[in-house]
Amino acid sequence: MLKSKTFLKKTRAGGVVKIVREHYLRDDIGCGAPACAACDGAHPGPALESQPRDQASSLCPWPHYLLPDTNVLLHQIIRARKPGTWASVASRVRPPGSLETYIEQEQGENANDRNDRAIRVAAKWYNEHLKKMSAESQLQVILITNDKKNKEKAVEEGIPAFTCEEYVKSLTANPELIDRLACLSEEMNEIESGKIIFSEHLPLSKLQQGIKSGSYLQGTFRASRENYLEATVWIHGDKDDEKEILIQGLKHLNRAIHEDIVAVELLPKSQWVAPSSVVLQDEGQNEDDVEKDEERELMLKTAVSEKMLRPTGRVVGIIKRNWRPYCGMLSKSDIKESRRHLFTPADKRIPRIRIETRQASALEGRRIIVAIDGWPRNSRYPNGHFVKNLGDVGEKETETEVLLLEHDVPHQPFSQAVLSFLPKMPWSITEKDMKNREDLRHLCVCSVDPPGCTDIDDALHCRELSNGNLEVGVHIADVSHFIRPGNALDQESARRGTTVYLCEKRIDMVPELLSSNLCSLRSNVDRLAFSCIWEMNHNAEILKTRFTKSVINSKASLTYAEAQMRIDSAAMNDDITTSLRGLNKLAKILKKGRIEKGALTLSSPEVRFHMDSETHDPIDLQTKELRETNSMVEEFMLLANISVAKKIHEEFSEHALLRKHPAPPPSNYEILVKAAKSKNLEIKTDTAKSLADSLDRAESPDFPYLNTLLRILATRCMMQAVYFCSGMDNDFHHYGLASPIYTHFTSPIRRYADIIVHRLLAVAIGADSTYPELTDKHKLSDICKNLNFRHKMAQYAQRASVTFHTQLFFKSKGIVSEEAYILFVRKNAIVVLIPKYGLEGTVFFEEKDKPKPRLTYDDEIPSLRIEGTVFHVFDKVKVKITLDSSNLQHQKIRMALVEPQIPGINTPPDVSDTDLSGPGGKKRKLEK
């Protein structure tokens, strides 16, 4: 049956359009109860549980199904933000359009009231329908609603109805479920005193008017890690002079939480303040701590020069909350038998959250997840509820789960909907697959990767042509052949954005069947590839470039060490080794040419762990060794990326997905220039070329490690490289590579950006067809934003994993004493790098309950004088390394000075120099 409604609508241009809305109503939709004979064979099949709830509820001891209204689902599921839950519920919701339960909106009835009535009609229909199953049947449908009027009307109509809280409290066998109830509004669970702490947030309509008139500014709230009474708001828009607004003080922060979109009011210049250098952690336990907060705020307001003052403001309203589930630990109340406790998030930028739980004793010392429900004006802390117990603090599985959740890394198993788009096994290349594809299985192709690598997405070949020139090929896994635009597999890959490599775990962007099998360019199996092939002369000058979809058969899967051994061995002259030597020779010429153009060779100490085969705990930690073959692979990956970038931009000037690396502002280089000057060296930073040349000249025969330290420092000065759509930006330049254009093509197994680039290139060479989203620059720009976010979070998660495993290593080693170099000097500390472990840490010279030494800090040199000893950047020192476990939530590596000797400062080494070198290995790919 078809029901339709027609109405006229006026457009912005003043025209009138006719709108027709149609409802297709069906009479063949079953109730979903498996035992219902009346609906046997109706569409769709059984969807409700075969065993309805019974004897679980004291309110409803009979068997029953639950029918929650929309708001109950929104409050309990959306507030909790549990990944996958909403999709799971949505997939179980009965399809709309039943002829027996459809109702029209009545005159004078608003949409919300109509929806409430529709839910009651559905509940009533179910109860009447289920009675037909059996005369003796007690099976009922219970309406769960928190709407007072809706509940009252349901009871009047003879429908069993309860609030969510009433029903959950009736589940006497599961009292812990009460802890998981979301607060219904910010007014609920307010503290008894009722004292107003914060000013009221302005309504959205007033905020929008104020932003439009310029009275208020809109921006993203960024809380400080070091000071819970301070934050900045990054203003949206192009007003460079007002890019950042400083917020200081609890009342000015006004209940904003990190990453919220807020409206701020700029304070008069007479009330502007300077960023505080004080470190303040919130250690309060109750609402009375507001007075202590006010006392602490006075500490922030120190006398400073006028040039130190920053535009300062106050939060007047919240435009959009960006809450998520937070990992952390319970801070149990000192009050015996209290159900109200504070939760301390692992992220120091998030305020403590007040929750009610009866499980406090069981949750102590555990990592848990809590969701925020609201933040009333008269509460020092936001209200929330317990969501999940992750496990004991310090356990490897628990801490890995925490770092993945805290960095928003999608890591749930791939759904059946996603897996359904994978090829059926056994898989083989068909005649259809060979369409628009070259057969290159005869070429001597090989891959070179870190040890243990299973997701091999690139392979190479080099051979001499009959005309004396060289043919060089970069062959990349053809992932886009298996992942077609718009399906569930494509959507999930786009959402994940990147594979995340942790120390003992890999979170794949695509299912393992693709990442480690069908797309992995393993040796001695036929694989589909996308090839970039150059004809070069022996000076590595490109004469011709072509791109083709292909099929290859790799002749060897080598590690960097194995490839290097072949190149260096005079006894080996087979086809693979000859190919590798040709590639290595050309790579050296290519690298020399890049560096001459101004490409930077920077340094960043990367560590590798050697794991115990049984316990999987780290037993060795060392910096990674780079060989010529690392550079060889990198050079050809860079060349392929640049060649592809040129091609897709030629074909799609407005829709190419590219990658740029902005030049750092001059202020970023100050620390590098000053550090070099302290060693009588000059670093020029006006261009990438002058910086590269300066770093090449910055050598000291007596201090060979100095150049590496300078390059490490130069790396810290760089900006983040980002993906962008060519039609949305004018600056394409990649500063670090000194290339006018660049993209990512060479790692589609682990980067979604490369999949989009493959699709663009395939269309450009006529190997595949386009689709609307591929040439929509706004949608492409949105994809780039997600990819940049996912890439950044993946980097943070990887660093957090290294930090955690480093802590495990030193926990088992006890106290270790090692040589280190100073990277930075601070007002009361030095930041040092230990080359042996690639480990960075801070040596503090001021400690609680100890006499303060005489410290003199010079920002210009830079240097720090302690008593009679002066420390400069790059000075060699000796430090003692220990693991500080006094704070379970935030364990950290602590360093103390051993040498040089300073009375009252040094700690004894407590250990002889320890040789911890040894083999190790863990995958971490280059940005290829």
ZAMARGU-4260 file (C-alpha; in steps of 0.2 Angstrom, whole numbers, plus 5000, padded with zeros to 4 digits):
<rodrens>
0) 5000/5000/5000 | 5006/5017/4996 | 5003/5033/5006 | 5009/5050/4999 | 5009/5068/5005
5) 5012/5083/4994 | 5017/5100/4999 | 5024/5116/4991 | 5041/5123/4997 | 5048/5140/4993
10) 5067/5141/4988 | 5080/5153/4992 | 5079/5160/4975 | 5061/5164/4977 | 5054/5149/4966
15) 5042/5136/4972 | 5045/5118/4971 | 5033/5103/4974 | 5038/5090/4986 | 5031/5073/4986
20) 5034/5061/5001 | 5029/5043/4999 | 5027/5029/5012 | 5027/5011/5006 | 5017/5001/5019
25) 5018/4982/5019 | 5007/4969/5027 | 5020/4955/5026 | 5032/4960/5040 | 5032/4948/5054
30) 5034/4952/5073 | 5051/4944/5074 | 5046/4932/5088 | 5053/4914/5084 | 5038/4905/5092
35) 5025/4915/5083 | 5015/4904/5071 | 5005/4918/5064 | 5020/4926/5057 | 5029/4910/5050
40) 5036/4914/5033 | 5033/4933/5035 | 5047/4945/5029 | 5060/4946/5037 | 5063/4930/5048
45) 5065/4929/5067 | 5075/4944/5074 | 5070/4944/5092 | 5078/4932/5105 | 5071/4915/5106
50) 5072/4915/5125 | 5063/4932/5131 | 5069/4939/5148 | 5061/4931/5163 | 5063/4930/5182
55) 5077/4943/5180 | 5066/4958/5185 | 5057/4960/5201 | 5045/4972/5192 | 5042/4960/5178
60) 5044/4942/5183 | 5035/4935/5168 | 5044/4933/5151 | 5045/4949/5141 | 5053/4959/5127
65) 5059/4977/5129 | 5054/4991/5118 | 5065/5006/5122 | 5061/5023/5115 | 5073/5033/5104
70) 5079/5044/5118 | 5083/5030/5130 | 5094/5022/5116 | 5102/5039/5112 | 5106/5043/5131
75) 5113/5025/5135 | 5122/5021/5119 | 5127/5038/5111 | 5133/5045/5128 | 5143/5029/5131
80) 5151/5031/5113 | 5155/5012/5114 | 5162/5008/5096 | 5150/4998/5086 | 5136/4997/5098
85) 5125/5010/5089 | 5127/5000/5072 | 5124/4984/5081 | 5107/4991/5088 | 5102/4999/5072
90) 5105/4983/5062 | 5092/4974/5074 | 5079/4987/5073 | 5063/4981/5065 | 5061/4988/5047
95) 5048/5003/5046 | 5033/5003/5035 | 5021/4990/5043 | 5003/4993/5038 | 4997/4988/5056
100) 5008/5001/5066 | 5010/5016/5054 | 5001/5032/5060 | 4999/5049/5053 | 5004/5065/5062
105) 4988/5073/5068 | 4984/5091/5067 | 4992/5101/5080 | 5004/5087/5085 | 5022/5090/5085
110) 5035/5077/5078 | 5041/5071/5095 | 5023/5068/5101 | 5019/5059/5085 | 5035/5048/5088
115) 5030/5044/5106 | 5012/5039/5100 | 5020/5028/5086 | 5030/5019/5099 | 5015/5016/5111
120) 5005/5010/5096 | 5019/4998/5092 | 5020/4992/5110 | 5001/4989/5111 | 5001/4980/5094
125) 5015/4968/5100 | 5006/4964/5116 | 4989/4960/5107 | 4998/4951/5094 | 5009/4940/5106
130) 4993/4935/5115 | 4987/4926/5099 | 5003/4914/5101 | 4995/4905/5115 | 4980/4907/5127
135) 4992/4903/5142 | 5006/4914/5136 | 5012/4928/5148 | 5024/4935/5135 | 5023/4954/5135
140) 5032/4969/5128 | 5037/4982/5140 | 5040/5000/5135 | 5055/5008/5142 | 5054/5027/5142
145) 5061/5042/5153 | 5048/5054/5146 | 5035/5056/5160 | 5020/5060/5149 | 5024/5046/5137
150) 5025/5034/5152 | 5008/5041/5159 | 4999/5039/5143 | 5006/5021/5140 | 5000/5016/5158
155) 4983/5024/5154 | 4982/5013/5138 | 4986/4997/5147 | 5004/4996/5141 | 5017/4990/5154
160) 5030/5005/5155 | 5044/5009/5166 | 5059/5022/5166 | 5076/5015/5162 | 5081/5018/5180
165) 5066/5009/5187 | 5069/4994/5176 | 5088/4992/5178 | 5086/4994/5197 | 5073/4979/5196
170) 5087/4968/5189 | 5091/4961/5207 | 5103/4948/5200 | 5114/4962/5191 | 5115/4976/5203
175) 5131/4982/5194 | 5121/4988/5179 | 5115/5003/5190 | 5133/5010/5188 | 5131/5011/5169
180) 5115/5022/5169 | 5118/5038/5161 | 5112/5054/5169 | 5097/5061/5160 | 5102/5079/5162
185) 5115/5091/5169 | 5103/5095/5183 | 5102/5077/5189 | 5115/5071/5203 | 5119/5089/5207
190) 5128/5091/5224 | 5117/5095/5239 | 5124/5112/5243 | 5118/5120/5227 | 5131/5133/5227
195) 5133/5140/5210 | 5152/5139/5204 | 5150/5143/5185 | 5141/5156/5175 | 5127/5149/5164
200) 5131/5144/5146 | 5123/5155/5133 | 5110/5147/5122 | 5116/5142/5104 | 5105/5156/5096
205) 5114/5170/5106 | 5131/5162/5103 | 5128/5162/5084 | 5122/5180/5084 | 5137/5185/5095
210) 5149/5176/5083 | 5141/5185/5068 | 5142/5202/5076 | 5160/5199/5082 | 5156/5200/5101
215) 5161/5182/5103 | 5174/5171/5094 | 5172/5152/5089 | 5186/5140/5092 | 5193/5123/5098
220) 5196/5122/5116 | 5214/5115/5120 | 5217/5111/5138 | 5234/5111/5146 | 5243/5095/5151
225) 5253/5104/5164 | 5241/5116/5172 | 5223/5111/5175 | 5218/5130/5177 | 5224/5135/5160
230) 5219/5132/5142 | 5220/5140/5125 | 5206/5142/5111 | 5212/5140/5093 | 5201/5152/5084
235) 5193/5146/5068 | 5196/5157/5053 | 5210/5167/5045 | 5212/5181/5058 | 5231/5178/5062
240) 5232/5191/5075 | 5218/5182/5085 | 5223/5164/5081 | 5225/5159/5100 | 5216/5165/5115
245) 5222/5161/5132 | 5210/5155/5146 | 5215/5156/5164 | 5205/5151/5180 | 5192/5139/5184
250) 5177/5151/5181 | 5184/5157/5164 | 5186/5139/5158 | 5168/5137/5162 | 5166/5118/5160
255) 5173/5117/5143 | 5182/5100/5140 | 5197/5097/5129 | 5192/5097/5110 | 5175/5105/5113
260) 5170/5119/5100 | 5167/5134/5111 | 5162/5152/5110 | 5174/5164/5120 | 5173/5182/5124
265) 5189/5192/5123 | 5193/5201/5140 | 5198/5220/5140 | 5217/5222/5137 | 5219/5227/5156
270) 5214/5209/5160 | 5226/5200/5148 | 5238/5188/5156 | 5254/5178/5151 | 5255/5159/5149
275) 5260/5152/5166 | 5276/5142/5169 | 5268/5134/5185 | 5264/5115/5184 | 5248/5112/5193
280) 5239/5095/5194 | 5221/5094/5201 | 5222/5083/5217 | 5206/5089/5225 | 5193/5076/5231
285) 5177/5087/5234 | 5167/5102/5230 | 5175/5113/5244 | 5192/5112/5234 | 5185/5127/5223
290) 5192/5139/5236 | 5209/5130/5235 | 5208/5132/5216 | 5205/5151/5218 | 5221/5152/5229
295) 5230/5143/5216 | 5224/5155/5202 | 5233/5169/5212 | 5250/5159/5209 | 5247/5161/5190
300) 5246/5180/5190 | 5264/5184/5192 | 5272/5201/5186 | 5278/5200/5168 | 5283/5212/5154
305) 5269/5219/5143 | 5276/5209/5128 | 5273/5193/5137 | 5254/5196/5138 | 5243/5186/5127
310) 5225/5189/5121 | 5214/5182/5135 | 5196/5177/5136 | 5183/5167/5145 | 5171/5153/5138
315) 5153/5159/5137 | 5145/5144/5129 | 5148/5127/5121 | 5144/5126/5102 | 5148/5107/5101
320) 5153/5094/5114 | 5167/5082/5108 | 5166/5070/5122 | 5172/5052/5121 | 5174/5037/5132
325) 5189/5041/5144 | 5201/5028/5151 | 5208/5030/5168 | 5208/5025/5186 | 5196/5027/5201
330) 5201/5038/5215 | 5191/5030/5229 | 5182/5042/5241 | 5190/5043/5259 | 5172/5042/5266
335) 5168/5025/5271 | 5153/5016/5262 | 5152/5031/5250 | 5145/5027/5232 | 5151/5044/5225
340) 5169/5044/5219 | 5181/5053/5207 | 5188/5046/5192 | 5205/5052/5186 | 5207/5051/5167
345) 5224/5045/5160 | 5224/5060/5148 | 5229/5075/5160 | 5219/5087/5149 | 5203/5079/5154
350) 5196/5085/5171 | 5191/5072/5185 | 5174/5065/5183 | 5162/5061/5197 | 5153/5044/5196
355) 5142/5034/5207 | 5147/5015/5209 | 5144/5001/5221 | 5160/4992/5215 | 5173/5004/5221
360) 5183/4991/5230 | 5183/4980/5215 | 5188/4994/5203 | 5203/5000/5213 | 5220/4997/5204
365) 5210/4994/5188 | 5210/5003/5171 | 5191/5008/5168 | 5181/5017/5155 | 5170/5031/5160
370) 5158/5042/5150 | 5153/5060/5154 | 5134/5063/5155 | 5134/5082/5159 | 5142/5096/5170
375) 5130/5106/5181 | 5134/5124/5186 | 5135/5119/5204 | 5147/5105/5202 | 5166/5106/5203
380) 5167/5091/5192 | 5157/5084/5177 | 5145/5069/5181 | 5148/5053/5172 | 5145/5034/5173
385) 5155/5018/5173 | 5156/5010/5156 | 5169/4996/5157 | 5182/4987/5167 | 5198/4985/5156
390) 5209/4976/5168 | 5223/4978/5180 | 5234/4993/5178 | 5252/4989/5171 | 5246/4973/5162
395) 5252/4973/5144 | 5235/4969/5136 | 5226/4982/5147 | 5239/4996/5144 | 5239/4992/5125
400) 5220/4993/5125 | 5221/5010/5134 | 5233/5017/5122 | 5222/5012/5107 | 5207/5019/5115
405) 5215/5035/5121 | 5222/5038/5103 | 5206/5034/5095 | 5213/5020/5085 | 5199/5009/5077
410) 5204/4991/5082 | 5188/4981/5083 | 5188/4965/5073 | 5182/4968/5055 | 5163/4965/5054
415) 5155/4952/5044 | 5148/4965/5032 | 5166/4971/5029 | 5173/4953/5027 | 5159/4948/5015
420) 5168/4959/5002 | 5184/4949/5002 | 5188/4937/4988 | 5182/4919/4990 | 5197/4906/4994
425) 5205/4898/4985 | 5209/4914/4975 | 5218/4914/4958 | 5221/4927/4944 | 5207/4925/4931
430) 5206/4931/4913 | 5195/4945/4918 | 5209/4951/4931 | 5221/4952/4916 | 5211/4965/4907
435) 5221/4981/4905 | 5235/4973/4914 | 5253/4968/4908 | 5261/4952/4912 | 5278/4955/4920
440) 5280/4939/4928 | 5296/4936/4918 | 5305/4951/4927 | 5318/4948/4941 | 5308/4957/4954
445) 5312/4956/4973 | 5306/4965/4989 | 5317/4972/5003 | 5309/4975/5020 | 5312/4974/5039
450) 5314/4956/5046 | 5297/4948/5050 | 5287/4959/5038 | 5272/4951/5031 | 5263/4965/5023
455) 5275/4968/5008 | 5267/4981/4998 | 5282/4986/4987 | 5295/4977/4976 | 5308/4982/4963
460) 5318/4977/4948 | 5332/4984/4937 | 5338/4977/4921 | 5349/4983/4906 | 5340/4986/4890
465) 5346/4982/4872 | 5350/5000/4869 | 5361/5001/4884 | 5350/5010/4895 | 5342/5004/4911
470) 5324/4999/4915 | 5319/5001/4933 | 5302/4996/4940 | 5293/5000/4957 | 5279/4987/4959
475) 5266/4991/4972 | 5252/4979/4978 | 5236/4983/4968 | 5225/4984/4984 | 5212/4995/4974
480) 5208/4980/4963 | 5201/4971/4979 | 5194/4986/4988 | 5180/4994/4977 | 5174/5011/4980
485) 5159/5013/4992 | 5157/4996/4999 | 5158/4991/5017 | 5177/4986/5015 | 5181/5002/5007
490) 5172/5012/5020 | 5180/5003/5035 | 5198/5006/5027 | 5194/5024/5024 | 5188/5026/5042
495) 5204/5017/5049 | 5215/5027/5037 | 5232/5019/5041 | 5239/5003/5049 | 5246/5006/5066
500) 5262/4997/5071 | 5264/4995/5090 | 5279/4986/5098 | 5271/4969/5098 | 5255/4971/5088
505) 5249/4977/5071 | 5232/4985/5069 | 5228/4982/5051 | 5219/4995/5040 | 5213/4980/5029
510) 5209/4962/5034 | 5223/4950/5035 | 5218/4940/5020 | 5223/4955/5010 | 5237/4963/5021
515) 5247/4947/5023 | 5241/4936/5009 | 5233/4941/4993 | 5240/4959/4992 | 5257/4955/5000
520) 5270/4954/4986 | 5277/4938/4993 | 5290/4928/4984 | 5286/4914/4971 | 5268/4918/4970
525) 5258/4928/4957 | 5252/4944/4963 | 5243/4959/4955 | 5253/4975/4955 | 5252/4993/4950
530) 5269/4997/4942 | 5279/5013/4939 | 5293/5009/4926 | 5306/5021/4921 | 5319/5020/4907
535) 5335/5028/4914 | 5353/5031/4908 | 5367/5026/4919 | 5367/5043/4927 | 5350/5040/4934
540) 5342/5053/4922 | 5324/5048/4918 | 5321/5046/4899 | 5304/5039/4899 | 5291/5035/4913
545) 5276/5024/4911 | 5262/5017/4923 | 5253/5000/4921 | 5243/4988/4930 | 5252/4972/4930
550) 5255/4954/4937 | 5272/4950/4945 | 5280/4935/4953 | 5293/4941/4965 | 5309/4930/4965
555) 5314/4934/4983 | 5308/4942/4999 | 5324/4949/5007 | 5327/4959/5023 | 5338/4974/5022
560) 5353/4964/5029 | 5351/4950/5017 | 5350/4962/5002 | 5365/4971/5009 | 5375/4955/5010
565) 5371/4951/4992 | 5377/4968/4986 | 5393/4967/4996 | 5397/4948/4992 | 5410/4946/4978
570) 5404/4928/4976 | 5386/4932/4972 | 5382/4937/4954 | 5365/4930/4951 | 5351/4940/4943
575) 5343/4946/4959 | 5360/4952/4966 | 5364/4960/4949 | 5347/4969/4950 | 5351/4975/4968
580) 5368/4982/4963 | 5360/4992/4949 | 5347/4999/4960 | 5359/5003/4974 | 5371/5012/4961
585) 5356/5022/4954 | 5349/5026/4972 | 5366/5034/4977 | 5365/5046/4962 | 5347/5050/4965
590) 5350/5054/4983 | 5365/5065/4979 | 5354/5074/4966 | 5340/5077/4979 | 5352/5083/4992
595) 5360/5095/4980 | 5343/5102/4977 | 5340/5105/4996 | 5332/5089/5002 | 5335/5087/5021
600) 5344/5072/5029 | 5337/5073/5046 | 5339/5061/5061 | 5327/5054/5074 | 5332/5040/5086
605) 5321/5025/5083 | 5322/5010/5095 | 5319/4992/5093 | 5315/4979/5106 | 5321/4961/5107
610) 5307/4951/5115 | 5308/4936/5126 | 5300/4922/5116 | 5290/4915/5131 | 5285/4930/5141
615) 5285/4943/5127 | 5293/4956/5138 | 5307/4966/5131 | 5324/4960/5136 | 5335/4971/5125
620) 5333/4989/5119 | 5344/4997/5106 | 5343/5010/5092 | 5340/5004/5074 | 5354/5002/5062
625) 5352/5009/5045 | 5360/5001/5030 | 5363/5007/5012 | 5348/4996/5007 | 5337/5006/5018
630) 5342/5021/5008 | 5341/5012/4991 | 5322/5007/4994 | 5318/5024/5001 | 5325/5033/4985
635) 5315/5023/4973 | 5299/5025/4983 | 5302/5044/4984 | 5304/5044/4965 | 5289/5034/4962
640) 5278/5045/4973 | 5285/5061/4964 | 5282/5053/4947 | 5264/5048/4951 | 5260/5065/4959
645) 5265/5074/4943 | 5254/5062/4933 | 5238/5063/4943 | 5240/5082/4945 | 5241/5083/4926
650) 5225/5073/4924 | 5216/5080/4939 | 5222/5097/4942 | 5207/5100/4955 | 5205/5083/4962
655) 5223/5076/4965 | 5226/5069/4983 | 5244/5076/4987 | 5255/5077/5002 | 5264/5093/5007
660) 5277/5098/5020 | 5276/5117/5025 | 5292/5126/5028 | 5294/5130/5047 | 5292/5148/5053
665) 5309/5156/5057 | 5305/5156/5076 | 5305/5137/5075 | 5324/5137/5072 | 5329/5148/5086
670) 5334/5133/5098 | 5344/5125/5084 | 5353/5141/5079 | 5357/5145/5097 | 5363/5127/5101
675) 5375/5127/5086 | 5381/5144/5090 | 5386/5137/5108 | 5398/5125/5099 | 5405/5139/5087
680) 5395/5133/5072 | 5383/5143/5061 | 5367/5136/5055 | 5358/5145/5041 | 5339/5143/5039
685) 5333/5155/5026 | 5330/5140/5013 | 5330/5121/5015 | 5346/5121/5004 | 5355/5132/5016
690) 5349/5122/5031 | 5355/5106/5022 | 5372/5113/5018 | 5374/5120/5035 | 5371/5104/5043
695) 5383/5095/5031 | 5397/5107/5036 | 5393/5106/5055 | 5406/5093/5059 | 5418/5092/5074
700) 5433/5080/5073 | 5433/5079/5092 | 5414/5076/5093 | 5408/5065/5079 | 5391/5063/5087
705) 5388/5082/5086 | 5381/5081/5068 | 5368/5068/5073 | 5363/5078/5088 | 5361/5094/5077
710) 5350/5084/5064 | 5339/5077/5079 | 5337/5095/5084 | 5333/5100/5067 | 5319/5087/5066
715) 5311/5095/5081 | 5310/5111/5071 | 5300/5104/5057 | 5281/5106/5053 | 5270/5091/5051
720) 5267/5084/5033 | 5249/5083/5028 | 5238/5076/5014 | 5227/5089/5004 | 5216/5090/4989
725) 5225/5100/4975 | 5209/5110/4971 | 5208/5117/4989 | 5226/5123/4991 | 5239/5133/4981
730) 5255/5128/4990 | 5260/5110/4985 | 5279/5111/4990 | 5287/5097/5001 | 5300/5106/5011
735) 5309/5091/5018 | 5311/5083/5001 | 5314/5099/4991 | 5301/5093/4979 | 5288/5104/4971
740) 5275/5090/4971 | 5273/5074/4981 | 5260/5061/4985 | 5259/5043/4993 | 5258/5029/4981
745) 5269/5015/4987 | 5260/5008/5003 | 5242/5005/4999 | 5241/4990/5011 | 5244/5002/5026
750) 5238/5019/5020 | 5221/5023/5013 | 5228/5039/5004 | 5238/5027/4993 | 5222/5018/4988
755) 5214/5035/4982 | 5230/5039/4973 | 5230/5022/4964 | 5212/5025/4959 | 5216/5042/4952
760) 5231/5035/4942 | 5221/5020/4936 | 5208/5032/4928 | 5222/5043/4922 | 5229/5028/4912
765) 5212/5021/4907 | 5214/5005/4917 | 5199/5009/4928 | 5183/5019/4928 | 5180/5034/4939
770) 5166/5037/4952 | 5158/5053/4958 | 5167/5055/4975 | 5184/5053/4966 | 5181/5070/4957
775) 5172/5079/4971 | 5186/5090/4979 | 5176/5094/4995 | 5173/5075/4999 | 5192/5072/4995
780) 5196/5086/5007 | 5186/5078/5020 | 5195/5062/5017 | 5211/5071/5019 | 5206/5078/5036
785) 5202/5061/5042 | 5219/5054/5035 | 5229/5068/5044 | 5220/5064/5060 | 5222/5045/5059
790) 5241/5047/5054 | 5244/5059/5069 | 5235/5047/5081 | 5244/5032/5074 | 5261/5041/5077
795) 5256/5046/5095 | 5250/5028/5098 | 5266/5021/5092 | 5276/5032/5103 | 5265/5028/5118
800) 5269/5009/5114 | 5287/5012/5114 | 5286/5022/5130 | 5277/5008/5139 | 5289/4994/5133
805) 5304/5005/5138 | 5296/5006/5155 | 5294/4987/5155 | 5312/4985/5150 | 5319/4996/5164
810) 5307/4988/5177 | 5316/4972/5174 | 5334/4979/5173 | 5333/4989/5189 | 5345/5004/5190
815) 5356/5007/5174 | 5369/5021/5172 | 5373/5027/5155 | 5381/5041/5145 | 5370/5055/5138
820) 5370/5071/5128 | 5361/5087/5133 | 5347/5091/5120 | 5339/5106/5129 | 5342/5116/5145
825) 5327/5122/5155 | 5326/5134/5170 | 5327/5120/5182 | 5332/5105/5172 | 5341/5097/5157
830) 5334/5086/5144 | 5346/5072/5138 | 5347/5059/5125 | 5355/5042/5128 | 5361/5037/5111
835) 5363/5018/5116 | 5344/5017/5119 | 5338/5031/5108 | 5330/5037/5125 | 5326/5054/5130
840) 5322/5060/5147 | 5323/5075/5159 | 5335/5077/5174 | 5327/5089/5187 | 5337/5099/5199
845) 5323/5105/5210 | 5314/5092/5221 | 5301/5092/5234 | 5307/5092/5252 | 5325/5096/5247
850) 5335/5112/5248 | 5334/5121/5232 | 5351/5123/5223 | 5357/5140/5215 | 5351/5140/5197
855) 5355/5153/5184 | 5347/5151/5167 | 5353/5160/5151 | 5341/5159/5137 | 5353/5166/5124
860) 5368/5154/5125 | 5358/5143/5131 | 5365/5137/5147 | 5361/5132/5165 | 5373/5136/5180
865) 5370/5125/5195 | 5381/5130/5210 | 5398/5131/5201 | 5394/5120/5186 | 5388/5126/5169
870) 5378/5115/5157 | 5377/5119/5138 | 5367/5110/5125 | 5376/5095/5118 | 5387/5093/5133
875) 5391/5075/5138 | 5384/5069/5155 | 5381/5052/5164 | 5364/5049/5171 | 5356/5035/5182
880) 5340/5028/5174 | 5326/5021/5185 | 5307/5017/5183 | 5296/5028/5195 | 5281/5018/5199
885) 5274/5029/5213 | 5260/5035/5202 | 5252/5019/5195 | 5242/5029/5182 | 5257/5038/5175
890) 5273/5028/5178 | 5288/5036/5170 | 5307/5034/5167 | 5316/5045/5180 | 5334/5051/5177
895) 5346/5058/5189 | 5363/5066/5187 | 5379/5055/5191 | 5392/5065/5182 | 5399/5078/5183
900) 5399/5079/5202 | 5389/5093/5210 | 5388/5093/5229 | 5370/5090/5235 | 5364/5086/5217
905) 5372/5070/5212 | 5365/5052/5216 | 5377/5037/5217 | 5376/5027/5201 | 5371/5011/5211
910) 5377/5000/5196 | 5392/4997/5186 | 5391/5002/5167 | 5380/4989/5159 | 5382/4982/5141
915) 5364/4979/5135 | 5368/4978/5117 | 5361/4963/5107 | 5351/4958/5092 | 5333/4965/5090
920) 5320/4968/5077 | 5303/4976/5075 | 5294/4983/5059 | 5293/5002/5057 | 5293/5007/5039
925) 5300/5023/5031 | 5288/5036/5025 | 5289/5029/5007
</rodrens>
